[in-house]
Structures are given as C-alpha cells and as structure tokens.
Amino acid sequence: MSTMRKLRYLLSLSLALSLLLTACGGSPATTPADGADAEAASAEEAAEVSTAAVLPDEPYEAVPYGMHPAPEGAYVGDVMPFVTDDGTLELYYLYDTSHNGQGYHPIYKYSTKNLYEYEDHGMMLNNGQGSDPDPALGTGSVMRDNDGVYHLFYTGHNDTGNGGKGKECVMQATSTDRENWVKQGEALFFAPDGYNKDDFRDPEVFWVEEEQCYWLLIAANNEELNGVVLKYTSTDLNNWELAGPIFAPQNEYMCECPVIFQIGDYWYLTYSWDCVTYYAMSDSMYGPFVPPRDNILDGKGLTEAAGFILYAAKPAQWNGKTYLCGWIGQAGLSSDSGIYQWAGNVMVHEIVQNADGTLGVKAPETFDEHFTAKKAVDIAPVVGDVSVNGNSVSLSAEPGSYALADMGTRPAAMTLECDVTLDEDGLAGFAFGGSESDPSWTGLCLDARKGVLHFEGYNLDQLATMEPGAITRFDFEKRATHHVKLVCENEIVVMYIDDLKALSSRITRSTNGAHLGVFTESCGATFSNIEMTLAE
C-alpha cells in the first residue's frame, strides 16, 4: 500500500484543492459544483452560449457496478491480482472505509471470469491487534509455491514503530484453498540498514526458474537514491537475502507496488507514486529498467496528491493477455474536479504492446461480450456549424466559440465507438449535460493544441481559459484520424484512444439523465462511424 502514502495524502488534500482552484483561475466561483453560487453562475453561462439539448430527455436509471465493483459502504484500495488454474482472475484488495479505527485495511477478495461480473468473497485476512506488527495491513502479493501451498505476502504497518525496528515490515499468510488464510508468526523482516525504517512496503513474490529461487521485490527509500525497488532472494520463502536495488529512478520518494513481468522480448516494471501508475522497460529481467518518454498509461491529477485517476495498478497475465488491475479513486472534495480520494472502484485495462516495445492500453475485449445490443444514435445540432450525415457528424467553430451536437440521454451503462478527425491544434471531444434539469454542458477533451487528453468538469465555454484537472499526454501527430472508445458505467467514464492511452474519469454530470454529445472548440472536427452498444 500505501498506508503511509494514504496518510500523507489526507494531510495534503486540502492544500491540493487550494492549488487546483488557484491553477484554474483563483476562486471557487470559477469551479463548477462548488455550491449554489457556482451552480447559478454555471447556469447563467450556459444560457448565454447553449440551450437545453434538442433531443428529448429519456428515463435514466443507474446500474449496479459490474465492470467497476466496490464493496457496499466501503472502497477498493490497492489490488493484488492472482490467476487460478481454472482461468479465474482473483483480485485481493485493501478494504477501505471512511471510518477506519486503530485497525484497518483488512484484505478482501473479488473473483471474475470476464471482467464485467465479479463474485465477492469477503474478507480473506484481518488486521492484527495494536501490539502486533500489523494493526494495519498494506499491499502485497499472492502466489503458489512449488509444493502447491498458497502464500499471501503483505505489509504489516504499526505506527508505534515496533520497538524501533520500523513502522513497516514484510509478513506472510498461507492457505491451501485461497479462502482460509493463516498468518505465519511474526514479521519476516524489516528494512535493511541504510533504508527508511518507516517506508518499506508492498512485497511482490514470484519464482524465477533461471535461478531456481524466489524473488521478492519491495518499495523502499534511501536517503541518497530516494525511492528504489529492492530485490531479495530465497529458496524457502522464509529466509530472505538482500540482493540490492533493481530499480532506482531517483525522482520518486517511493516506487510503490512494484511488479516485473514479460511480454515477448521485453521486460517491464510497473510502480506507483504521486497518484499515478508508471512503467519502465528493459530487455532483461535484471534491468536496467528505463522509463520511456511517456510512461503513464492512464491519467493523473493536476497536482501531487490531487487525483487518484488509476493507482497502484498491477499486471495480471491471464488467458493469453496482460491486464493492468488497479482502482480509480472515489469522488473528491469537489464534484467532477479530477480530485479523487484514496481508494474507490476496481479499474482494469488491457495492455497492448507496440512495435517499439512501449505499452498502450485498450478496453478489455471481454467487454464486447457484455455490450452486445446496438442502439440507434440520433444526432441533432445544438449550436454552431453542425452537419449530420447518418452516423457521422462534422462540426466547425470560429475562434472563441464552440459547435455542439446532441446524441440524446446517455444510458447508464454503454460503449460508444467512433473515428475522430480534428484540425491541427484542434480541441474537440465528448460533451455531457444539456438535460432539462441542467442545460449546461461539460467536455471530455481531445486536445491537439496541448497534446493531451483531459477532463475537469468545466463548462464548454470555459475550456480555453481553465487548466485541466485530469490529464494524460497523447501524440496526435502520429495519425490524422483517431479511433476512440468510451466505456461508461454510471459516473465512471473511460476514454480509450488508438489502443494507446486511457483517461479514466468520474463525470457525475454525465448521469441522472444528462445527454451525450460531441463538440469542437475554435476548430473543425468530424466524428464518423458512431456506434453505441448497451448491455442486454
């Protein structure tokens, strides 16, 4: 985990919100969903540039979370994937609530065979007592040894410092059925000399055939190297020998939740910090691991500790594919701001390997089994220069203005695919709003001007002057037309583009009867081959 990381985040959240407001124009009145005054200002601005959607409102009903589960009354923290022999993906996770006491973050489990239906197995491992090394549990990993016994390695966290040994340590539980787990005594080990005793967490254990031993990777901090991934080795899973750092980028305080995995001729190391999941790559499992120029596969917040878009994501190699399994943070202090708090709902992307070895992500192909009912899409001009031709629409907007087309009330669970061609240095995307209850529109943006995808909750006429809240880099120059897929489940909206990037968001203004549209701002763009599918 990230027990320590979560505590730091909570302390800095109010400061992060202040920084976001400053970056976005300086006052709460410029940020939507900030009270009655902001709502009134939003409505007034919307009335100046936009009317309610042209198409009539349709009934809207939220759906149970299928693709993005979370426990009732609680949240999903760091995920620890494990693939079973019968082809089931198990997601062990830190169970988080808003009322944690002295003991917190027991480990719970989901399982799935398709990524859109999950079984809740409940608690697998409880936290210890105040005198134990683990009154709080942190992230780890699940594996099976060569004798068929299952092991759950995890972080024990105790703020008392364990008699000077340090707040965090490596601990172990075992099972023969992955449902009943037994803790194996005291801590296996604490941080070695020369490393921070209080920041030492997230053990990842796996068998290395070439060396006939087990490796354990763990996130640590060294005063000179800053955040590092340390490697330990063992032949019996109980006695561990330090081999030293295997990754030290020297620009992160910690490299949380580290995992090494292979696709083809390349090896990858995923790790997390600053509310972001990163990756580095190598041609050897021994490294050196080097982050590519763009080593973020999903979004990040505007400021440090200001947006858990996709965090603590770990890879799972399952049914011949590789998936990135993490969580999207719960809604933050300000609705639709990009400020998501620690822990939320499950989020899974399918990893794609590019020709040069770099990675991309796309919607899991199993989602196509879930969304099978095609829905006819009506498209109607709302404002600006809009031309509709079947399931395609072209829009053009003069500098300082925008053009908008309405596609009707957004279903609670749906996918929408289309091809997008936009002007060089153009800004276009998907709009949400326009219902009778809220005539304003907000935009999920493809921004070729800045070379990013972004969402922040602003009204369309504010996009040119506001800084993005949730953002990820994207190179629009690689091709003229981009294939985009939206996957929506209630307020969770994920935009995939060209099997290269995802931007995951919570867009509450897209729910409760809001309409879905497409728009351009100060440019021209075409959205063609628009197809919408629903779950039957």
ZIBELMO-V910248 format. One record per helix or strand. SS is the DSSP state (A for helix, B for strand). FROM is the first residue (numbers start at 1). TO is the last residue. Records with the same first field share a line. If there is no record, write none. Layout:
SS->FROM-TO + FROM-TO
This chain:
A->3-23 + 28-30 + 36-49 + 162-164 + 367-370 + 460-462 + 476-478 + 508-510
B->75-83 + 89-96 + 104-104 + 107-112 + 118-125 + 136-144 + 150-157 + 168-175 + 182-183 + 189-190 + 195-208 + 213-222 + 226-234 + 241-247 + 256-263 + 266-273 + 276-282 + 290-290 + 296-296 + 300-301 + 311-318 + 321-331 + 340-353 + 359-362 + 371-375 + 380-383 + 385-389 + 392-396 + 402-409 + 413-422 + 427-433 + 441-447 + 452-459 + 470-473 + 481-489 + 492-497 + 501-506 + 515-521 + 524-535
